[in-house]
Amino acid sequence: MRSWVIGLLAAALMCTAACGPRDDAQPASTAAGAARAPSTDAPKADRGESADQPDRAERPRIVFLGDSLTAGLGLSADEAYPSVLQRRLDHQRMPFEVINAGVSGDTSAGGLARLDWALDGDVRVLVVALGANDGLRGLSTDELKRNLAEIIRRAQARHIAVVLAGMEAPPNYGRDYAVAFHQVYPALAKDFHVAFVPFLLQGVGGVPRLNQRDGIHPTAEGARMLADNVWAVLAPLVERHAS
């Protein structure tokens, strides 16, 4: 259960959940890298877009519904892992706009509450990366499962493909809770037949050089590794939903 890694993560995440910034009204960025987005008056070539590709605002969307790990707490907007994936999509000439719907401190219930807003527009893929704060607060794993299931169910009702990113609970609440928490994600992936990233922080959690001073939020290098973790599962989906 990666108990030594999760133990290291827990203290820093608990501080973030209790003391860190939170914006319940909207995500930190409505689109990946939006804070640094160039003017749409500039030629496409000057904005890093090819002349035969539509503007990002005109493209089908990939939405990342998550917490501070997705929002990129402590990083610039273009360093958060959804922004890394936007650049990868652009480089491979895949016509998608990435929407970073990450909110620091958010729980699965918070993500469900703002789902309709997050799914506005032509959304083709939804990446669900929630649950870390549920685990830190020791919230019911049954509630976690219900919230995530409802998010997936609503997205699928709109014919949106879903990627579910797994998370682990800290050991503070005992082994039974940690095991029950862990089992939520693969069970949902199986029940709803969705693409599955077993652990969002794989290869990053507990590695000091890949995390900021709080010990939990990835550095820019760590965020690129999170992007790799998601891309391994996301790439086949975007190939199928590109048209």
N, C-alpha and C positions, 0 to 999 in steps of 0.2 A: 504493500500500500504506500510505498515511498514515505514511510512515517518520518524518517529523519529529515527529508526534504520539506515535507509539509509542516513539520514543527518549526523549521527555520522561517518558512513563509508566514506562519500564523501571526506572530507578534507584530510584524510590520503591517500586515493587512488589517489587523484589528485596530491599529492606530489610525490607518487610513480610513477605515469605515467610521470610526468615531470622530476623527479630527480633520480628515481630509476634505477638500472642496467637493461640493455637490451642487449640481444644477438640475433640479427636477423639472424645470420648464422645457428644456430642449437639450439635445446633445451638444457636446463641446464644439462640434463642427457639423454642419448639415451636409457637407460633402468632403471627401478626403482631400486634405490640403486646401480647403476653401479659404483659410485665412491668408494664404499666399497666392490665391488663384489670380492669374493675369487677367487684364481687361479683355472682355470679349470683342472689343473693337480692334484688337491686334489681329494680324493675319494668322491663320492656323499654324503655319510653319513656325512662327515666333512663339506660339503657345505650346510647342512640343507635340502638335497634332499634324497628321498628314493631310494633304489637301483633299484626299478622297474619303476621309473619315468625318462623321458628323461631330458637331460640338458635343462636349460631354453632357450638357444639359438636355440634349436631344436624344441621348442614348438610353437603351434599357438599363435598368439599375440592379446593382447588387448591394443589399443593405446589410450592415453589420450591427446587430442588436446586442449590446454588451454593456460592461461596466468600465471602470477606470483602465483596465488592461486594454480594452478596445479604444477608449477615448484617447489613450496615449498620455496619461498623467505624467507630468515632468518632462515631456518631449515637445518639440515643435510639431505643428499640425502635419507637416510632411514627413515626420519620422514615425508616426503611429503606424502599426502594421497594416491597417486598411489602405493608407496612402502608399505604402510600399507595394501593395498588391495592385493599386491603380496604375502605378508606373509599369509594373510587369505586364498588365493587360494592354496598356498603350504600346509598349515595346513589341508585343506580339500581335498588335493590330486587331485586338479583340474589342468590339464596339460596346463597352460597358462604362457606365458611370458608377463609381463606388460611393456609397453614402455611409459615412461614419456616424451611426446612431448609438455611440457609446456615451454613457452618463456615469460619472464617478459616484461610487457608493450605491449604485443601483442593485436591486435584488430581482429575482425572477418575477415577483409581483409587480414591481415597478416597470419592468420590461413589458409585461402583459398589458399594463394600464396605458402605455403609450404606443402600443403596437399599431393601431389604426393609423396614427400619424406617421409612423415609420414606414408603413407600406403604401404611402401615397405615391402615385405615379406608376410608371411602367416597370414594376419590380419583377425580375425574373428569378432571382435567387435571394434567399434570406439566410444569413449566417447567424446562428444563435449562440452567443458566448456569455451565458449568464449562470449564476449560481455561487460564485466565490463568496459574495457577501451573505448569502443564505447560510453557507457553511460556517462562516465566521461568527454569525449571530446564533448559531445552533437552531435555526428555524426548522420546522418539520420537513422531513424528507418527503412525506406524502404531499405536502403543500408544494414543495419544489417540483415534484413530478407532475402534479396537476397543472401548475402554472406553465411549465415548459410544454406539456402536452397540448394545452389550449393554444399556445403560441404556434406550435407546429400545425395543429388542426386548422386554425384560421388561415394560416399561410397556404396550406395545401388546398383549402376550399377556394382560394383565388388562383389555383394552379401555379403556385410559386414553389420552386424547388428549395429544399431546406438542407442546410449543413448544420449539424449539431456539434458543438465543441465541448468536450468533457472537462470537468474540473474535479478536484479532490477537496475534501474537508480536512481541517486541522484536527489533530488528535485530542484536543482539549475536552471534547464531549464523549470520549471513550471509543473503543474499537467498534462497538455495535453501530454507533452513529456513523462513523467513518465508512464502514462497510456498506451500510444502507445508502449513504450518500453516493458512494462510488457506483453502486448498482443502478442508480436512477438513469444514468446516461446511456449505457449500452442497451438497457431494457427499452428505453424510448426509441433509440435508433432502430431496434429490431421491430418494435410494435408498429412504427410508422414508416418503416422502410426508407429512412433518410440517410444521407451521407454522414459519416461520423469521423470526427477527429478525437481520438481517445483522450488526449490530455493536451489542452491548449499550450501549456507551459513546458511541454516535453523538451528536454535539453537546455532549458533556460532556468527553470525554478531551482533555487539552491546553488546556482553558479555565481559567485560574487562578481566576477568581471562582466557578467551579462545583465546585472541588475543595478539599479540606482542605489543610493545610500540607504534607502528604507528597506532594502533587501527583498523587495517583491516586484516593484514595477520595473519592467525591462528598460535597459539602455537602448540607444538607437540600434546597436548591434543585436541585442536581444530581441528587439521588435522585428528585425529582419528574419530572425530564426522563427518567431511566431508566424510570420508571413509564410515561411517555408512549410511549417506544419499545416497551415490551412490550405496552402496552394496544392499540396499533394492530393487533397480531397476535392478542392474546388475546381481544379483545372478540367477534369472530365465533364463536370456539370456545365461550365461556361462554353465548352465546345458544343454541347448539345443544345444550349439555349441561346446561341449567338444570333440566330436568325428569327 
